């Protein structure tokens, strides 16, 4: 991961420096005065520091959280006070609000995106944009020519604006850069940052008079460098959603007694405080797990695996679906024109697919993005407690004939996949709620649809080459309780135009 980002950073730095040293811009408007350009960086997923905005006492640990303490990423607290740390990172998965005992907010400035966990050892391991900034400094780029626009990468796009006014602030950043340096900016977006920038361009259409939109872009944005942009989403999002990913972090296993109630109302779901037993031999504070299992009338006692803990954390984020794979051939109605024709901005974005979606396979992807074995049992028994697993006659389960279902990118983005596994995974209802509320029902843009080229002067797409890319997965029930109820049985890679399995 770090090697890939470093490679992207090197390429972006060379292009940025080259762009700043051009002889003419826009027919000679900036001829011979490259110093008027600015570089604006929009980081990717998990590439912005988060700092505590609460006072949280962590019993049995000398490491408490105080305002402005580093949360993402502080590996010391992650390892020694994991439950407190998770409280400061996790969100309510239905309304994207903070944990009642701790909240975190994104840091600001270049320091927020250079190293996530500064330190002699941890700094180089968590470096994101530091080398890029260093190279720019070595080539003589001025300090006010590089501007970072960090954001809370845990939030869905509409929540970014609702809670933090992020897109208003981003617009002001472009306008300030123009006034400060006298020229337009060069945008560098990495990974999820490209989705953020795309959403900003659509949001801007509804904030500026139609006749002035293109002129605003011409005045404020000279070029856009899309680094590792997930233009059709990322298949890896499915892997993280169903089986979790630590992203290289040393997340420990967790013991939990989760109070699981039936009849929970999704929109009003609250955190339920369980009692936690020892974690890595040390009694930690209480973690509040923001999940409700449908129709479970009992306690569940089990150990979350490392992947399971990561899955619980990731799936609490509103942004967890922002990079879901989607079809190349299915679009949604244009909310921009609907707005000016008197339509409602708060309507469901209906997919409209052309004939190629049904004539060709895989929605423009190399293969079906997810294949899953459906067990022969349904409902509660599909994700039993540990006690039930131990008492069950496993031979009965082995004799059942599972059904393998395959889903294209379209069937993931429109919710078909999550409806199909609804009886086998307690998270499916939350997935569907978030999908419809924060993405299909977004008042500005359904991000799970193909891009249209924005009316910018220069666009450059940067990707790595000669590396295997994960494009599909095979899942099967693990026989373990949620959140460890799925295992990956195979991974499909694309490499140089051919498909390979693990």
C-alpha positions in Angstrom: 0.0 0.0 0.0 2.7 2.5 1.0 4.8 1.6 -2.0 1.9 2.2 -4.3 1.1 5.6 -2.7 4.8 6.5 -2.9 4.9 5.7 -6.6 1.7 7.7 -7.2 3.2 10.6 -5.2 6.4 10.6 -7.2 4.5 10.7 -10.5 2.2 13.4 -9.2 5.1 15.5 -7.9 6.9 15.4 -11.2 3.7 16.4 -13.0 3.0 19.1 -10.5 6.4 20.6 -10.8 6.3 20.3 -14.6 2.9 22.1 -14.6 4.2 24.9 -12.4 7.1 25.4 -14.8 5.1 25.6 -18.0 5.8 28.5 -20.3 2.2 29.3 -21.2 -1.2 28.7 -19.8 -4.5 29.2 -21.5 -3.1 30.8 -24.6 -0.5 32.9 -22.8 -2.6 34.2 -20.0 0.0 33.0 -17.5 2.9 33.1 -19.8 6.3 33.0 -18.0 4.7 33.3 -14.6 4.2 29.7 -13.3 4.3 31.0 -9.7 0.6 31.9 -10.0 -0.5 28.3 -9.9 -1.5 26.4 -6.7 -1.7 22.8 -5.9 -4.7 21.5 -3.9 -4.5 18.0 -2.5 -7.6 15.9 -1.7 -6.4 12.8 0.2 -7.9 9.3 -0.1 -9.7 7.0 2.3 -8.1 6.9 5.8 -5.5 9.4 4.7 -6.4 12.2 7.0 -5.5 12.4 10.7 -8.4 12.5 13.1 -8.1 14.2 16.5 -10.2 13.8 19.6 -12.7 16.4 20.5 -13.7 14.9 23.8 -12.4 14.0 27.2 -12.5 10.3 27.6 -11.2 8.5 30.7 -9.9 5.0 30.0 -10.0 2.9 33.2 -7.1 0.4 33.7 -5.0 2.4 31.2 -2.7 5.4 31.8 -3.6 6.6 28.2 -6.7 8.7 28.2 -8.1 10.8 25.4 -8.1 14.6 25.7 -9.1 17.2 23.2 -6.7 17.4 20.1 -5.1 14.0 21.0 -4.3 12.1 17.9 -6.8 9.3 17.3 -6.2 8.3 13.7 -3.6 7.3 13.8 -2.1 6.6 17.3 -0.9 3.0 17.3 0.2 3.3 21.0 -3.4 3.8 22.1 -4.7 1.4 19.5 -2.7 -1.4 21.1 -3.0 -0.4 24.8 -6.5 1.1 25.0 -8.3 -0.4 22.1 -11.8 0.0 23.4 -11.3 3.7 24.1 -9.7 4.1 20.8 -12.6 2.5 19.0 -15.1 4.7 20.8 -13.3 7.7 19.3 -13.4 6.3 15.7 -16.6 4.4 15.4 -19.9 6.0 14.2 -23.5 5.1 14.5 -24.0 3.2 11.2 -27.6 4.6 10.7 -27.2 8.3 11.3 -23.4 8.8 11.2 -23.3 10.4 14.6 -20.4 10.1 17.1 -20.1 7.7 19.9 -21.8 9.3 23.0 -18.6 9.3 25.0 -16.1 10.4 22.3 -15.9 12.2 19.1 -13.2 12.9 16.6 -12.7 15.5 13.9 -10.3 15.8 11.0 -7.1 17.7 11.5 -6.3 20.6 9.2 -3.3 21.7 7.1 -0.6 19.7 5.3 0.5 18.0 8.6 -2.9 16.2 8.6 -2.0 14.2 5.4 1.8 13.8 5.4 2.2 11.3 8.2 -0.7 9.7 10.0 1.3 8.6 13.1 4.4 10.8 13.3 7.3 9.3 15.0 10.8 7.9 14.4 9.4 4.4 13.6 5.8 4.9 13.0 6.2 8.0 10.8 7.8 6.4 7.8 5.4 3.5 8.1 2.4 5.8 8.0 3.7 8.3 5.4 1.1 9.3 2.8 1.9 12.7 1.2 5.2 13.5 3.0 7.6 12.6 0.3 5.5 14.4 -2.3 5.6 17.6 -0.2 9.3 17.1 0.4 10.0 16.8 -3.4 8.0 20.0 -4.1 10.0 21.9 -1.5 13.3 20.7 -3.0 12.2 22.0 -6.3 11.5 25.4 -4.8 7.7 25.4 -4.7 6.5 28.1 -2.3 4.8 27.2 1.0 1.5 28.8 0.1 1.4 27.1 -3.3 0.5 23.7 -1.8 -2.8 23.4 0.0 -4.3 20.3 1.7 -8.1 19.9 2.1 -8.5 17.1 4.6 -11.9 15.7 5.4 -13.6 13.2 7.6 -13.2 10.1 5.4 -15.7 8.2 7.6 -18.7 10.2 6.4 -21.0 9.9 3.4 -20.9 12.8 0.9 -24.1 14.5 2.0 -23.0 14.2 5.7 -19.7 15.9 4.9 -21.6 18.9 3.8 -24.3 18.7 6.5 -22.0 18.4 9.5 -18.8 20.1 8.3 -19.8 22.3 5.4 -16.9 20.7 3.6 -17.8 21.5 0.1 -18.5 25.2 1.0 -15.1 25.3 2.5 -13.5 23.6 -0.5 -15.1 26.3 -2.8 -13.7 29.0 -0.5 -10.2 27.3 -0.7 -10.2 27.5 -4.5 -11.3 31.2 -4.4 -8.7 32.0 -1.7 -5.9 30.4 -3.7 -6.9 32.4 -6.8 -6.9 35.7 -4.8 -3.7 34.9 -3.0 -1.6 33.8 -6.0 -3.4 35.2 -9.0 -3.9 32.0 -10.9 -6.0 28.8 -11.0 -5.2 25.6 -9.0 -4.1 22.1 -9.9 -6.1 19.5 -8.2 -4.5 16.3 -6.9 -7.0 13.7 -5.7 -6.1 10.2 -4.6 -8.4 7.2 -4.3 -11.6 8.2 -2.5 -10.5 11.9 -2.9 -11.5 11.6 -6.5 -15.1 10.7 -5.5 -15.0 13.7 -3.1 -13.9 16.0 -5.9 -16.5 14.6 -8.3 -19.2 15.2 -5.7 -17.9 18.8 -5.3 -18.2 19.5 -9.0 -21.8 18.3 -9.0 -22.6 20.2 -5.7 -21.1 23.3 -7.3 -23.6 23.2 -10.2 -26.4 23.7 -7.7 -24.6 26.6 -5.9 -23.5 28.7 -8.9 -25.7 30.2 -11.6 -25.7 27.8 -14.7 -24.1 30.5 -17.0 -21.3 31.0 -14.5 -20.4 27.4 -13.7 -18.0 26.7 -16.5 -16.4 30.1 -16.1 -15.9 29.4 -12.4 -14.1 26.2 -13.3 -11.9 27.9 -15.9 -10.9 30.6 -13.4 -10.2 28.3 -10.5 -9.0 24.9 -11.8 -6.3 24.6 -14.5 -5.8 20.8 -14.3 -7.0 17.8 -12.4 -4.8 14.8 -11.7 -6.8 11.7 -10.8 -4.4 9.4 -8.9 -5.8 5.9 -8.6 -9.3 7.0 -9.2 -12.0 4.3 -8.7 -14.0 5.4 -11.7 -16.2 2.2 -11.6 -15.8 1.6 -7.9 -13.5 -0.9 -6.2 -14.1 -4.6 -5.8 -12.0 -4.5 -2.7 -14.8 -2.6 -0.9 -16.9 -5.8 -1.0 -14.1 -7.7 0.6 -13.8 -5.2 3.5 -17.6 -5.0 3.9 -18.1 -8.8 4.3 -14.9 -10.0 5.9 -13.0 -6.9 7.1 -9.5 -5.6 6.6 -7.0 -4.2 9.0 -5.3 -2.1 6.4 -2.0 -3.2 7.9 -3.0 -2.0 11.4 -2.2 -4.1 14.5 -5.8 -4.3 15.6 -6.1 -6.9 18.4 -8.8 -9.5 18.8 -11.7 -8.6 21.1 -13.9 -10.4 23.6 -17.4 -9.0 23.7 -20.7 -9.6 25.4 -23.0 -7.8 23.0 -26.4 -7.0 24.1 -28.5 -7.8 21.0 -32.1 -6.7 21.0 -34.9 -7.5 18.6 -37.3 -5.1 17.1 -34.8 -2.3 16.7 -35.9 0.6 14.6 -33.1 1.2 12.1 -33.4 5.0 11.9 -33.4 5.3 15.7 -30.8 2.7 16.5 -28.8 3.5 19.6 -25.5 2.2 21.0 -25.9 -0.7 23.4 -23.4 -0.9 26.2 -22.1 -4.5 26.8 -19.6 -5.7 29.4 -16.3 -6.5 28.0 -13.9 -9.1 29.4 -10.1 -9.0 29.1 -8.4 -8.0 25.9 -4.9 -9.2 25.5 -4.8 -9.9 29.2 -5.7 -6.4 30.3 -9.1 -5.3 31.4 -10.1 -2.4 29.2 -13.0 0.1 29.1 -16.4 -0.6 27.7 -17.0 -0.6 24.0 -20.4 0.3 22.8 -21.2 -1.8 19.8 -23.6 0.1 17.4 -25.3 -3.0 15.9 -28.6 -4.7 16.5 -29.3 -8.2 15.3 -32.8 -8.7 14.1 -35.0 -11.2 16.0 -32.2 -12.3 18.5 -33.5 -12.6 22.0 -30.4 -13.6 23.7 -26.8 -12.7 24.6 -24.0 -13.7 22.3 -20.7 -14.4 23.9 -17.7 -14.7 21.6 -14.4 -13.4 20.5 -14.2 -11.1 17.6 -11.3 -12.0 15.3 -9.0 -9.3 14.1 -10.8 -9.2 10.8 -14.2 -9.2 12.5 -13.2 -6.2 14.7 -12.1 -4.4 11.6 -15.4 -5.3 9.9 -17.5 -3.9 12.7 -15.4 -0.7 12.6 -15.5 -0.2 8.8 -19.2 -0.9 8.4 -20.0 1.8 10.9 -18.7 4.4 8.5 -21.1 6.2 6.1 -18.4 6.2 3.5 -18.2 2.4 3.5 -20.3 2.2 0.3 -18.8 5.2 -1.5 -16.5 3.1 -3.5 -18.8 0.1 -4.1 -18.5 -1.3 -7.7 -21.2 -0.3 -10.1 -22.1 -0.8 -13.8 -20.5 0.9 -16.7 -23.8 0.9 -18.5 -26.3 2.1 -15.9 -26.9 5.8 -15.1 -29.2 7.7 -12.9 -31.4 10.7 -13.7 -29.6 14.1 -13.9 -30.4 15.8 -10.6 -29.0 19.1 -12.0 -31.6 19.4 -14.7 -34.3 18.0 -12.5 -33.6 20.7 -10.0 -34.1 23.5 -12.6 -37.2 21.8 -14.0 -38.9 22.1 -10.6 -38.4 18.5 -9.5 -37.5 17.4 -6.0 -33.9 17.1 -5.1 -34.7 14.5 -2.4 -35.9 11.7 -4.6 -34.6 8.2 -5.2 -32.1 8.0 -8.1 -33.5 5.3 -10.4 -31.0 3.4 -12.5 -31.5 3.4 -16.2 -29.4 0.8 -18.0 -28.8 0.7 -21.8 -29.0 -2.5 -23.8 -25.3 -3.4 -23.3 -25.9 -4.1 -19.6 -28.1 -7.0 -20.5 -26.4 -8.1 -23.7 -22.9 -8.2 -22.3 -21.8 -9.9 -19.1 -20.4 -8.5 -15.9 -21.6 -4.8 -16.2 -18.4 -3.7 -17.9 -16.2 -5.5 -15.4 -13.9 -8.5 -16.2 -16.1 -10.9 -14.1 -18.8 -11.0 -11.6 -17.5 -9.0 -8.6 -19.0 -11.3 -5.9 -19.9 -14.9 -5.8 -21.4 -16.3 -2.6 -22.4 -19.7 -1.3 -25.9 -19.4 0.3 -26.3 -22.0 3.2 -29.2 -24.4 3.3 -30.4 -22.8 6.5 -32.0 -19.4 6.7 -32.6 -16.6 9.2 -31.2 -16.6 12.7 -29.6 -20.1 12.3 -27.5 -18.7 9.5 -25.4 -16.7 12.0 -25.7 -18.5 15.4 -24.0 -17.8 18.6 -20.8 -19.5 19.6 -22.7 -21.6 22.1 -25.1 -22.8 19.4 -22.2 -23.6 17.1 -20.6 -25.8 19.7 -23.8 -27.6 20.4 -24.9 -28.0 16.8 -24.7 -31.3 14.9 -22.3 -30.1 12.3 -22.9 -33.2 10.2 -26.4 -31.9 9.4 -24.9 -28.6 8.1 -22.4 -30.5 6.0 -25.1 -32.5 4.4 -27.0 -29.4 3.3 -26.4 -28.4 -0.3 -25.4 -24.7 -0.5 -26.4 -22.6 -3.5 -23.8 -20.5 -5.2 -25.0 -17.1 -6.4 -23.1 -14.7 -8.6 -23.7 -10.9 -8.7 -22.5 -8.3 -11.2 -21.4 -4.8 -10.3 -24.9 -3.5 -11.1 -26.5 -6.0 -8.7 -24.2 -4.8 -5.9 -24.8 -1.1 -6.4 -28.6 -1.4 -6.8 -28.9 -3.5 -3.6 -29.8 -6.8 -5.2 -26.8 -8.6 -3.6 -27.6 -7.3 -0.1 -31.2 -8.3 -0.4 -30.1 -11.8 -1.5 -28.0 -12.3 1.6 -30.4 -10.6 4.0 -31.4 -13.9 5.7 -27.8 -14.9 6.1 -26.1 -11.7 7.3 -27.5 -9.4 10.1 -25.7 -6.4 8.5 -27.7 -6.5 5.3 -30.5 -4.3 6.6 -27.9 -1.7 7.5 -26.3 -1.9 4.1 -29.6 -1.4 2.4 -30.6 1.5 4.7 -27.3 3.3 4.1 -27.3 2.5 0.3 -30.8 4.0 -0.2 -30.5 6.9 2.2 -26.9 8.2 1.6 -26.3 7.2 -2.0 -29.5 6.5 -4.1 -31.3 9.2 -2.2 -28.5 11.7 -2.1 -29.9 15.2 -3.0 -26.9 16.1 -5.2 -25.5 13.0 -6.9 -25.8 9.2 -6.8 -22.0 8.4 -6.7 -22.7 4.8 -7.7 -23.0 5.7 -11.4 -20.5 6.3 -14.2 -18.6 9.6 -14.4 -19.2 12.2 -17.1 -16.1 14.1 -18.0 -16.2 17.4 -16.1 -15.7 20.5 -18.2 -12.1 21.1 -17.0 -9.3 22.2 -19.2 -6.9 19.4 -18.4 -7.5 16.0 -16.9 -4.8 13.4 -16.2 -5.5 9.8 -14.9 -2.6 8.1 -13.1 -2.6 4.4 -12.3 -0.1 1.7 -11.4 0.8 -0.9 -14.0 2.1 -4.5 -14.0 0.3 -5.3 -10.7 -2.4 -7.8 -10.1 -5.8 -6.1 -9.4 -8.5 -7.8 -7.4 -11.7 -7.8 -9.4 -13.9 -10.6 -7.9 -14.3 -12.7 -4.8 -15.8 -16.0 -3.7 -17.4 -16.1 -0.2 -18.8 -18.9 1.8 -20.3 -19.2 5.3 -17.6 -19.8 8.0 -19.9 -21.4 10.5 -18.8 -18.8 13.0 -20.9 -16.1 14.6 -21.2 -12.6 13.2 -19.1 -10.6 12.4 -16.9 -13.5 11.3 -19.6 -15.3 9.5 -18.0 -15.1 6.0 -14.7 -16.4 4.7 -13.1 -15.7 1.4 -12.6 -18.9 -0.5 -11.0 -17.5 -3.7 -9.9 -14.2 -5.2 -10.1 -13.3 -8.9 -7.3 -11.1 -10.2 -6.9 -9.2 -13.5 -3.3 -9.0 -14.8 -2.4 -7.8 -18.3 -5.9 -8.5 -19.6 -6.2 -12.0 -18.2 -7.9 -13.4 -15.1 -6.2 -15.4 -12.5 -7.5 -17.0 -9.3 -5.7 -17.3 -6.0 
